[in-house]
Amino acid sequence: MSKTKRIIITILCLIGLGLTLELCKVFYNANFAINSTPSICAINDAFDCDSVAKTSYSQFLGIPLALWGLIFYLFVLIMTYVHKISEIKLFGFMKVFKNPSSYIYCVALLSFILSMILGCISIFKINSICIFCFMTYFIDLLIAITAKNRGCGMLYELKNSINDFIEAIKVKRYAISFVIVMLCAAGLLTYTSLSNVLAPQMIKKKMILNNFGKYQNYSDGNELGPKDADLVITEYMDFNCGGCFYANIYLHRIVSEFENVKVIQYNLPLDSVCNHNVKEGGGHKNSCLKSRYALAAKRQNKYWNMSDALFSQGPETEKEIIDEARLLDFDIKKLKEDANSEEVKQEISDMIKDADSKNITGTPTLFIGMKMQLGIPSYPEFKKMIIDNGGREKKQ
């Protein structure tokens, strides 16, 4: 490798390392730091590194992509100066790396290809772009172009790399070392993948999906339970109502324990923004906003996923709601359009009018069959009420 190549690759790697270190900071603040300030690349909805960092796409095998980036640039730097490093007695084994330019080219090209896939996910799935991420994508491409041996094709570079690897593992001690390293790496990645210790957004996603996965086969819109249920529980609720939070837990538990009970959940936001019964400027702030997004989620058959996220995670702004939706793989563009559509606003208005016709003024209000229940009793009392009204528990 020529001196000029080394200088160019070194400069590109140093820039890449700087960017990935900043991305590590962004990832940490977005997922671990409470009440952290927005990063410098959180510009708007379209360009927001923080939102991207909060999604499940910001990690692979439980390792943040930013850390994978650090490993990549460190590898490239080591290969760039492997001829010097191998002269040190302790690292003499590195003389087996005979064609560092080929290794750098292959790894950088693979990194760029994977980056383009991530770029498409960012644009079309997450609907938000991480500027720093895109900068590293093109740095990877420049590294590949710089490292490529003049007049040699991709297959030549790949063949060089594979041949060197085969020759290296023919030496027994190198083969044993390689197996040990691979086993350690496999163990580490298995741990990070299963524990998600470095990817809390995956823990949250699995928690929400696991909670509702068992209900998906018999949920329809804002209804939960068997369609031919003998007993129907109708709930009028508000996402900012403390009692509704517990009612939501109770109702899901009831559906899982009874074979003939169905729940229908109606939104009754006690927020003056959309509810004419609430004094202007009063009520539960942002309840109307949350209801709009819950009903928008219904149009993607994910009402209950959104409902659980709104209750359990407590997002208060539209941006925070969108962050939760990204975590749950919503079509963000459609979700935003539906949440702000006249149809959804009219649906909330109709639910409020329906509550008015039944003289409902507070939440949670439930109808167990034809009987009205204001507030939520203890679970044993609630369960007895279900049994008294014809609910049949599932056989153990």
MOWO-V91906 format. One record per pair of residues at least 12 apart in sequence whose ideal C-beta (glycine too) atoms are under 7 Angstrom apart, sorted by the first residue. I is the first residue (numbers start at 1). J is the second residue. Records with the same first field share a line. If there is no record, write none. Layout:
I=J  J
This chain:
1=100  101
5=146  147
6=80
8=146
9=76  80  104  143  146  147
10=77  80
12=139  142  143
13=73  76  77
15=139
16=69  73  136  139
17=70  73
19=132  135  136
20=66  69  70  73  136
22=132
23=66  69  132  133
24=64  66  67
26=39  49  50  53
27=53  58  64  66
30=50  53  54
31=53  54  200  201
32=200
38=50
41=130  131  132
45=128
46=128  129
47=129  131
48=128
49=130  131  132
51=128  323  326
52=122  126  128  130  133
54=201  323  326  327
55=126  201  326  327
56=201  202  205  327
57=121  126
59=199  202
61=189  192  193
62=189  192  193  195  196  198  199
63=192  198
64=198  199
69=136
72=107  111
75=107
76=104  108  143
79=97  100  103  104
80=100
82=94  97  100
96=168  174
97=164
98=164
99=160  161  164
101=147  149
102=157  160  161
103=161
104=143  147
105=144  147  148  157
106=157  158  161
108=140  143  144  147
109=144
111=140
112=137  140  141  144
115=137  140
116=137
119=134  137
126=326  332
127=332  333
201=327
204=327
205=327  328
208=305  308  309  328
211=308
212=304  305  308
214=256
215=255  304
219=304
221=298  303
222=264  265  298  303
223=262  263  264
224=255  262  263  304
225=255  261  262  263
226=260  262
229=260  261  262
230=260  390
231=260  261  369  389  390  391
232=262  264  369
233=251  261  263  366  367  368
234=264  266  366  367
235=247  251  263  265  266  364  366
236=266  268  355  360  363  364  365
237=265  267  268  363  364
238=268  269  270  284  287  363
239=287  290  291  310  311
240=284  286  287
241=284  363  364
243=363  364  375  376
244=363  364
245=311
246=376
247=364  376
248=307  311
250=376  379  382
251=263
254=386
257=393  394
258=386  391  392  393  394
259=392  394
260=391  392
261=386  391
265=307
266=351  354
267=291  294  295  348  351
268=351  352  355  360  363
269=284  287  288  291  348
270=283  284  287  363
271=283  284  285  286  287  288
273=288
274=288  348
275=352
286=316
288=348
289=318
290=310  321
291=348
292=339  344  345  348
293=306  321  335  339
294=306  307  310
295=344  347  348
296=335  338  339  344
297=330  335
299=338
300=330  331  334  335
302=328  330
305=328
309=324  328
362=374
364=376
368=385  386  389
369=389
371=389
